[in-house]
Amino acid sequence: MTTHVTEVPAAPSAQALAHFEAMLSFETDCWDVHESLRAADPDFILVDVRGPASFARGHIAGAINIPHRTMTAERMAEFPAKVFVVYCAGPHCNGANRAAIRLARLGLPVKIMIGGITGWCDEGFALTPGGPA
């Protein structure tokens, strides 16, 4: 019996491998970011792309606030050559996608932290209140 799950066959393994490996080159998750922020000098820059008021209400410790609309070549040149990891409010927000597009157009390496603030809180991780970091 075919179910809704299998009515469209799964991709061949080689195609699935390429797809899922590619996904990891575009995104990371909250747990990996949380664990990686424990390093003395993380190899990425965490960017909260929400507005300053939202950032001030609560953000991930170590994140900087750069709303996606303010990402320019001049602004982003202030940062060392690292991967930018961007996040927004959560799955209902496309701010991280917009930021990733801007950064990619500037030729900068970028990943999206899937889940955003919503995912971060769902994992039980704390937010830090306060202004720009």
C-alpha positions in Angstrom: 0.0 0.0 0.0 1.3 3.5 -0.9 0.9 6.2 1.6 1.2 10.0 1.3 4.8 9.7 2.4 5.8 7.3 -0.4 3.5 8.3 -3.2 6.4 10.3 -4.5 9.4 8.0 -4.4 12.5 9.0 -2.3 15.4 10.3 -4.3 18.2 7.9 -5.2 20.9 7.8 -2.5 23.5 9.7 -4.5 21.1 12.5 -5.2 19.9 12.6 -1.6 23.5 12.8 -0.4 24.3 15.8 -2.7 21.1 17.6 -1.6 21.6 17.1 2.2 25.3 18.0 2.0 24.4 21.1 0.1 21.9 22.1 2.7 24.6 22.1 5.4 26.7 24.5 3.3 23.8 27.0 3.4 22.5 26.6 7.0 23.4 25.7 10.5 21.2 25.1 13.5 20.8 26.6 17.0 22.6 23.8 18.8 25.7 24.0 16.6 25.8 27.7 17.0 25.4 27.4 20.8 28.2 24.9 21.1 30.5 26.8 18.7 30.1 30.0 20.6 31.9 28.3 23.5 35.2 28.5 21.5 37.6 31.2 22.6 37.5 32.7 19.1 34.6 31.4 17.1 35.3 31.0 13.3 32.1 32.9 12.4 30.3 36.2 13.1 26.8 35.8 14.5 24.5 38.5 13.2 21.0 39.3 14.4 19.3 40.9 11.5 16.2 42.1 13.3 15.6 45.8 14.2 17.4 47.4 17.1 14.3 47.4 19.3 13.9 43.6 18.9 17.6 43.1 19.5 17.4 45.1 22.7 14.5 43.0 24.0 16.6 39.8 23.7 19.3 38.4 21.5 21.9 35.7 21.5 25.0 36.6 23.6 27.8 37.3 21.2 25.6 38.4 18.3 25.9 41.8 16.7 22.9 43.7 15.4 22.9 44.6 11.7 19.4 44.8 10.2 19.6 43.3 6.7 18.6 46.6 5.1 21.8 48.2 6.5 24.2 45.6 5.1 26.4 47.5 2.7 29.9 46.7 1.4 31.3 49.5 3.5 29.6 48.3 6.7 30.5 44.7 6.2 34.2 45.5 5.4 34.6 46.4 9.1 34.6 42.7 9.9 37.3 40.1 9.6 37.2 37.4 6.9 34.9 34.9 8.6 31.6 33.2 7.8 28.6 35.3 8.7 25.8 33.4 10.4 22.6 35.3 10.3 19.3 34.9 12.2 16.0 36.6 12.6 12.8 36.1 14.6 12.2 32.5 13.4 10.6 30.4 10.7 7.9 32.9 10.2 10.4 35.7 9.3 12.4 36.0 6.0 14.9 38.5 7.4 17.7 36.0 7.6 17.1 35.0 4.0 17.2 38.6 2.9 20.4 39.1 4.8 21.9 36.0 3.3 21.1 37.3 -0.2 22.7 40.7 0.6 25.8 39.1 2.0 26.2 36.7 -0.9 25.8 39.5 -3.4 28.6 41.2 -1.6 30.7 38.1 -2.1 30.8 37.2 1.6 30.4 33.7 3.0 27.1 33.2 4.8 24.9 30.7 6.5 21.5 31.0 8.0 20.8 29.8 11.6 17.6 27.9 11.0 14.9 28.5 13.6 16.1 32.0 14.5 15.2 33.3 18.0 12.2 30.9 18.1 14.5 27.9 17.5 17.0 29.2 20.0 14.4 29.5 22.7 12.9 26.1 21.8 16.3 24.5 22.5 16.1 26.1 26.0 19.0 28.5 25.3 18.9 31.9 27.0 18.6 35.3 25.4 20.6 38.4 26.6 18.7 41.7 26.9 20.4 45.0 26.0 21.4 47.2 23.2 23.9 46.6 20.4 26.7 44.3 21.1 
